[in-house]
Amino acid sequence: MLPELQLNDIVRLRKAHPCGSYEWRVLRLGADIRLECLGCGRLIMLPRRQLARRVKSIRPGSPSPGEQPS
């Protein structure tokens, strides 16, 4: 099962994106999760179950300037 994700967390996937980057930023949470490649800026959406299989590690990201810290 996928550990608890928050917006702006950085996830490291097991396989590299074609641009060479392993790291992605979480932009949207729900049944599908939207990720942005930190290497080239590509946006993808993955079902939560598929992302759970691909994740290698998760690190907390910094909040966006418009967000209030919780």
C-alpha positions as CSV (number, residue, x, y, z in Angstrom):
1,M,0.0,0.0,0.0
2,L,1.1,3.5,-0.7
3,P,2.3,5.5,2.3
4,E,0.6,8.8,3.0
5,L,1.5,11.4,0.3
6,Q,1.2,15.1,0.6
7,L,1.2,17.8,-2.1
8,N,4.7,18.8,-3.2
9,D,6.3,15.7,-1.9
10,I,9.1,14.3,-4.0
11,V,8.9,10.7,-5.0
12,R,11.8,8.7,-6.4
13,L,10.7,6.0,-8.8
14,R,12.4,2.7,-9.5
15,K,13.0,3.4,-13.2
16,A,14.3,6.5,-14.8
17,H,12.2,8.8,-17.0
18,P,13.6,9.0,-20.6
19,C,15.1,12.4,-19.7
20,G,17.2,10.6,-17.1
21,S,15.5,11.9,-13.9
22,Y,14.2,9.6,-11.2
23,E,12.4,12.2,-9.1
24,W,8.9,13.5,-9.5
25,R,6.8,16.2,-7.6
26,V,3.3,15.3,-6.4
27,L,0.9,17.9,-7.9
28,R,-2.6,16.3,-7.3
29,L,-3.9,13.6,-5.0
30,G,-6.9,11.4,-5.5
31,A,-7.7,8.1,-7.1
32,D,-5.1,9.2,-9.7
33,I,-2.0,11.0,-8.8
34,R,-0.5,13.8,-11.0
35,L,3.3,13.9,-11.0
36,E,5.7,16.4,-12.6
37,C,9.1,15.2,-13.7
38,L,11.8,17.3,-12.0
39,G,14.2,16.8,-14.9
40,C,12.1,18.0,-17.9
41,G,8.7,19.2,-16.4
42,R,6.6,16.5,-18.1
43,L,3.2,15.9,-16.4
44,I,1.7,12.4,-16.0
45,M,-1.1,10.9,-14.1
46,L,-0.9,7.4,-12.5
47,P,-3.5,5.4,-10.7
48,R,-2.6,5.1,-7.0
49,R,-2.1,1.4,-7.1
50,Q,0.4,1.6,-10.0
51,L,2.3,4.4,-8.3
52,A,2.6,2.3,-5.1
53,R,4.4,-0.4,-7.1
54,R,6.8,2.1,-8.8
55,V,7.8,4.2,-5.7
56,K,11.3,3.6,-4.3
57,S,11.3,6.5,-1.7
58,I,9.3,9.6,-0.6
59,R,10.7,12.8,0.8
60,P,8.7,15.8,2.0
61,G,8.7,18.7,-0.3
62,S,8.6,22.4,0.5
63,P,5.2,24.1,0.5
64,S,4.2,26.4,-2.3
65,P,4.4,30.1,-1.6
66,G,0.6,30.4,-1.5
67,E,0.0,27.5,0.9
68,Q,-0.3,27.8,4.7
69,P,1.8,25.4,6.7
70,S,-0.3,22.8,8.6
